[in-house]
Amino acid sequence: MTTNTPASSASFTVERELSSALTALKQNERALSKTYVYGSHHDAWIRTQLEVNHLVYRMARQDSDLKHVKVMSTFRKPVIVHRLLDTLKAATSVESLAVVGIHVNESHARQLVAALTAPGSSLSCLQLCRVLPESLAILCHALQSTLTLRELRLTFHHDLSLEDIEIFSAALAKNQSIEVLKLYCVDFCAARLELLADSVRENTTLRDLRLTSCNLTDVESLVLAVQESKRIQRLDLSMNRISDNASLAVLLETPSIIFLNLSQNLFGATDSSATDYDDDAVVVYKSLRCNTTLKSLYLDMCPVTIDFAFSIKAALECNTSLIRLGLLTRTLSCHVINTVSHPVHLNEAGRGIVIRESKALPLLPHLLGRVSMEPHLLYGLLKERTDLWAQHRESS
């Protein structure tokens, strides 16, 4: 005999299962939160005051597992970091600190200076968002004397004056430890950029420079400083208003640069009917054609014309070092972008080896492994070296 289950009983069963699932989900979230706060997950952002307070407790206890601190304050969940920054000077195990969403005032700056100059400090990476200009001079005292800081990222809440830039540039010139400098949202006029260029030229350790969204137009002084320093390997000038192709050519002629990001600028926008267009295109063509060190070049979202793009393609047919090219833009079709990028894909596959060596047998297994997904690479290399396949057959 079949017994019918009452509707109320079925409803109760469903509600109980749903309640159990929600309870398990909450427990899982608590476990993840506990892992981030109490563990050493370096990608976890601290977002509540309770987590900040526990972080201070760990610092005071000299927790050796605490190496990366990332604190974020939002409008809905503001946090206070005075105790954290004050305790930081005794936390010798902390290697990196990121503070986002908090106005870094003079009091914060003094606490950071104490942490950077404390005996036994291992703080090598510092990221500060919303730095108030009046706190910059205080930070610069530590900047010119610290020997542990390797990476500095600063976003300013207000525009900096010429005096502020002069103080910062003087401190950077004297610094002997910073390898990576990233500045965001600093309005650089020609005079201010020239001050920074002088510090880049004098600094002996800087290898990576990023000036993003800094309203850059004329970068001749900075480009010459980068070329003369012979130390900058990665340069990011994205999200500015640079259109000077002559400066681009100088950067392409700088042998120390292996990574160059010029996305969201005005390169390549010259009208083909303009009298100076051919000269600009030829200068960039010659520089890129002869470059043997650049690995990555990004011109995404630049208003590149078709003529300028094909001048780049002509240069890349002789260039064998570039293996990454960013050229995503609304001014070019997908067909043109793929055509220009094809020599770069061949470089990534090993075209330089094929051209330089009389026998490229070690390259063939690598190529054959990619044929199923990218058959055009093998075709492109065999087209340049028709004897390559014959050599492989003779050797086998």
C-alpha positions in Angstrom: 0.0 0.0 0.0 1.4 3.4 -1.0 1.5 6.1 1.6 1.2 9.7 0.5 3.5 12.2 2.2 1.7 15.2 3.5 2.5 18.5 1.8 3.6 20.1 5.1 6.1 17.3 5.7 7.6 17.8 2.2 7.9 21.5 2.8 9.6 20.9 6.2 12.1 18.6 4.5 13.0 21.1 1.8 13.3 24.0 4.4 15.6 21.8 6.6 17.8 21.0 3.6 18.0 24.6 2.6 18.8 25.7 6.1 21.6 23.0 6.3 23.0 24.3 3.0 23.0 27.9 4.2 24.7 26.9 7.5 27.4 25.0 5.6 28.0 28.0 3.3 28.3 30.4 6.2 30.8 28.0 7.9 32.8 27.8 4.7 32.9 31.6 4.5 34.0 31.9 8.1 36.8 29.3 7.4 38.0 31.2 4.4 37.9 34.5 6.3 39.8 32.9 9.1 42.4 31.6 6.7 42.9 35.0 5.2 43.2 36.8 8.5 45.1 34.2 10.6 47.1 32.6 7.7 49.5 34.0 5.2 47.4 34.4 2.1 49.2 37.3 0.4 46.3 38.1 -2.0 43.7 38.7 0.7 42.7 42.3 1.4 41.9 43.3 5.0 38.5 45.2 4.8 37.1 45.4 8.2 38.2 47.0 11.5 38.0 43.7 13.3 40.5 42.2 10.8 42.8 45.3 11.2 42.7 44.9 15.0 43.7 41.3 14.8 46.5 42.2 12.4 47.8 44.7 14.9 47.8 41.8 17.5 49.8 39.6 15.2 52.3 42.4 14.6 52.7 43.0 18.3 53.3 39.2 18.8 56.0 39.3 16.1 54.3 36.7 13.9 56.9 35.6 11.4 54.3 34.3 8.9 53.0 37.9 8.4 54.8 39.2 5.4 52.2 40.9 3.2 49.7 43.4 4.5 47.0 44.8 2.3 44.4 47.1 3.9 41.4 48.6 2.0 39.0 51.2 3.4 35.7 51.8 1.6 32.8 54.2 2.1 30.6 51.5 3.5 33.3 49.9 5.6 35.9 52.5 6.7 38.8 51.4 8.7 41.4 53.2 10.9 45.0 52.3 10.5 46.8 54.5 13.1 47.5 51.6 15.5 48.5 49.4 12.5 51.1 51.9 11.2 52.4 52.5 14.7 52.9 48.8 15.3 54.5 48.4 11.9 57.9 49.7 13.1 58.3 46.6 15.3 57.0 44.1 12.8 60.3 43.1 11.2 58.8 40.3 9.1 56.5 42.5 7.0 57.9 42.8 3.5 55.1 44.7 1.8 52.4 47.1 2.8 49.4 48.4 0.6 47.0 51.0 2.0 44.1 51.8 -0.3 41.2 54.1 0.2 42.7 56.0 3.2 43.9 59.6 3.1 47.6 59.4 4.0 48.0 62.5 6.2 51.0 63.9 8.0 50.5 61.7 11.0 50.4 58.6 8.8 53.5 59.7 7.0 55.5 60.1 10.3 54.4 56.6 11.3 55.5 55.2 7.9 58.9 57.0 8.2 59.4 55.4 11.6 58.6 52.0 10.1 60.9 52.4 7.1 63.8 53.6 9.2 63.4 51.2 12.1 66.3 48.9 12.9 65.7 45.5 11.3 63.0 46.7 9.0 62.4 44.4 6.0 59.7 46.6 4.3 60.6 46.5 0.6 57.3 47.3 -1.1 55.0 50.2 -0.3 51.8 51.1 -2.0 49.9 54.2 -0.9 46.7 55.4 -2.5 45.3 58.9 -1.8 48.5 60.5 -0.5 47.9 64.1 0.6 50.5 66.5 -0.8 51.4 67.9 2.6 52.6 64.5 3.7 54.9 64.0 0.8 57.8 66.0 2.3 57.7 63.9 5.4 57.8 60.7 3.3 60.7 62.0 1.3 63.0 62.1 4.4 62.7 58.3 4.6 62.8 57.9 0.8 66.3 59.4 0.5 67.7 57.4 3.4 66.0 54.0 3.4 68.1 51.0 2.1 65.3 48.4 2.2 62.6 49.8 0.0 62.6 48.3 -3.4 59.2 49.2 -4.8 57.2 52.4 -4.3 53.6 53.1 -5.7 52.0 56.4 -5.0 48.6 57.8 -6.0 48.0 61.4 -4.9 44.7 62.8 -3.8 45.4 66.3 -5.1 47.8 67.9 -7.6 51.4 68.4 -6.6 53.0 71.8 -6.8 56.4 72.4 -8.4 57.9 72.5 -5.0 56.5 69.1 -4.1 57.9 67.6 -7.3 61.3 69.2 -6.6 61.4 67.7 -3.1 60.4 64.3 -4.3 62.8 64.3 -7.2 65.7 65.3 -4.9 64.9 62.4 -2.6 64.6 60.0 -5.5 68.0 61.1 -6.8 69.6 60.3 -3.5 67.9 57.0 -2.9 70.0 53.9 -3.3 67.5 51.1 -3.1 64.4 51.7 -5.1 64.1 49.6 -8.2 60.4 50.1 -9.1 58.7 53.5 -9.0 55.0 53.9 -10.0 53.3 57.2 -9.9 49.6 57.7 -10.7 47.6 60.8 -11.3 50.4 63.4 -11.1 49.9 66.3 -13.4 53.4 66.8 -14.9 54.0 70.0 -16.9 57.3 70.3 -18.8 59.2 71.9 -15.8 58.0 69.2 -13.4 58.8 66.4 -15.7 62.3 67.8 -16.3 62.9 67.6 -12.5 61.8 64.0 -12.4 64.0 63.2 -15.5 67.0 64.6 -13.7 66.4 62.3 -10.7 65.9 59.3 -13.1 69.2 60.1 -14.6 71.0 60.4 -11.3 69.4 57.4 -9.5 71.6 54.3 -9.7 69.1 51.6 -8.8 65.9 52.4 -10.7 64.9 49.7 -13.2 61.1 49.9 -13.6 59.3 53.3 -14.1 55.6 53.8 -14.5 53.9 57.2 -15.0 50.2 56.4 -15.5 47.5 59.0 -16.1 49.9 61.8 -15.5 48.8 64.2 -18.3 52.1 63.7 -20.1 52.4 65.4 -23.5 56.0 66.4 -24.1 58.3 63.6 -22.8 61.5 64.5 -24.5 63.4 65.3 -21.3 62.3 62.0 -19.7 63.0 59.9 -22.8 66.6 61.3 -23.0 67.1 60.7 -19.3 66.0 57.0 -19.7 68.3 56.6 -22.7 71.3 58.2 -20.9 70.7 56.2 -17.6 71.1 52.9 -19.5 69.3 51.2 -16.5 65.5 51.4 -17.1 64.3 48.0 -18.3 60.5 48.5 -18.0 58.8 51.8 -18.9 55.1 52.4 -18.6 53.7 55.7 -19.9 50.2 54.5 -20.5 47.0 56.6 -20.2 48.6 59.9 -21.2 48.5 62.2 -24.2 51.8 61.6 -25.9 51.9 61.9 -29.7 55.6 62.5 -30.4 56.8 59.7 -32.7 60.4 61.0 -32.4 60.3 60.2 -28.6 58.9 56.7 -29.5 61.8 56.2 -31.9 64.3 57.2 -29.2 62.8 54.7 -26.8 63.0 52.0 -29.5 66.6 52.8 -29.8 67.3 52.4 -26.1 68.9 49.0 -25.7 68.2 48.7 -21.9 64.4 48.7 -22.4 62.8 45.2 -22.7 59.2 46.2 -21.8 57.5 49.4 -23.2 53.8 50.2 -22.5 52.5 53.2 -24.4 48.8 52.3 -24.5 46.1 54.9 -24.5 48.2 57.6 -26.0 48.1 59.4 -29.3 50.8 57.6 -31.2 50.3 56.8 -34.9 47.4 59.2 -35.4 49.2 61.4 -38.0 47.2 61.9 -41.1 48.9 60.3 -44.1 48.4 63.5 -46.1 50.5 65.5 -43.6 53.9 66.6 -44.8 55.7 65.2 -41.7 53.9 61.8 -41.7 56.4 60.0 -43.9 59.3 61.2 -41.8 57.7 60.1 -38.5 56.8 56.7 -39.9 60.3 56.2 -41.3 61.9 57.2 -37.9 59.8 54.6 -36.0 60.3 52.0 -38.8 64.1 52.3 -38.6 64.2 52.2 -34.8 62.0 49.2 -34.5 63.7 47.4 -37.4 67.1 47.6 -35.8 66.0 46.9 -32.2 67.4 43.7 -30.8 66.4 43.9 -27.1 62.7 44.9 -26.8 60.5 42.0 -25.9 57.1 43.6 -25.3 55.5 46.7 -26.9 52.0 47.9 -26.2 50.1 50.5 -28.3 46.6 49.4 -27.3 43.9 52.0 -27.8 46.2 54.4 -29.6 44.6 55.9 -32.8 47.0 54.1 -35.1 46.3 54.6 -38.8 46.6 51.8 -41.3 49.7 53.3 -42.9 51.4 53.6 -39.6 50.4 50.0 -38.7 51.9 48.7 -41.9 55.1 50.6 -41.4 55.3 48.7 -38.0 54.7 45.5 -39.9 57.5 46.2 -42.3 59.9 46.8 -39.5 58.8 43.6 -37.7 59.6 41.5 -40.7 63.3 42.2 -39.9 63.0 42.4 -36.1 63.4 39.0 -34.3 63.4 40.1 -30.6 59.8 41.4 -30.1 57.5 38.6 -28.8 54.6 40.6 -27.4 52.7 43.3 -29.3 49.6 45.1 -28.1 47.7 46.7 -30.9 44.0 46.5 -30.0 42.4 49.6 -31.2 39.2 50.7 -32.9 41.0 52.3 -35.8 42.2 49.0 -37.2 40.3 46.0 -38.4 41.0 42.5 -37.0 42.6 41.5 -40.3 45.1 44.4 -40.1 45.9 43.7 -36.5 46.5 40.0 -37.2 48.7 40.8 -40.2 50.8 43.2 -38.2 51.1 40.7 -35.3 52.0 37.7 -37.5 55.8 38.4 -37.5 55.7 38.8 -33.7 54.0 35.3 -33.4 56.8 34.0 -35.6 59.4 35.5 -33.2 57.7 33.8 -30.3 57.9 30.5 -32.1 61.6 30.9 -32.7 62.2 32.8 -35.9 65.3 34.3 -34.5 66.8 30.9 -34.0 65.9 29.9 -37.6 67.5 33.0 -39.0 70.7 32.9 -36.9 71.5 29.2 -37.0 72.3 27.2 -40.0 70.5 24.2 -38.5 67.4 24.7 -36.4 66.7 21.1 -35.5 66.1 21.7 -31.7 63.3 24.1 -32.7 61.3 21.5 -34.7 59.9 19.5 -31.8 58.7 22.8 -30.2 57.0 23.8 -33.4 55.4 20.5 -34.1 53.8 20.6 -30.7 52.0 23.8 -31.6 51.0 22.9 -35.2 47.5 21.6 -34.2 46.6 24.9 -32.6 48.7 27.4 -34.6 49.6 25.8 -38.0 50.4 29.2 -39.5 53.5 29.4 -37.3 55.1 26.4 -38.9 54.1 27.6 -42.3 55.5 31.0 -41.7 58.9 29.7 -40.5 59.2 27.2 -43.4 58.4 30.0 -45.8 61.4 31.9 -44.5 63.7 28.9 -44.4 62.7 26.5 -47.2 65.6 24.3 -46.4 64.5 23.7 -42.8 62.3 20.7 -43.5 64.9 19.2 -45.9 67.5 19.4 -43.1 65.2 17.6 -40.7 64.5 14.8 -43.1 68.2 14.3 -43.9 69.1 14.2 -40.2 66.4 11.6 -39.4 
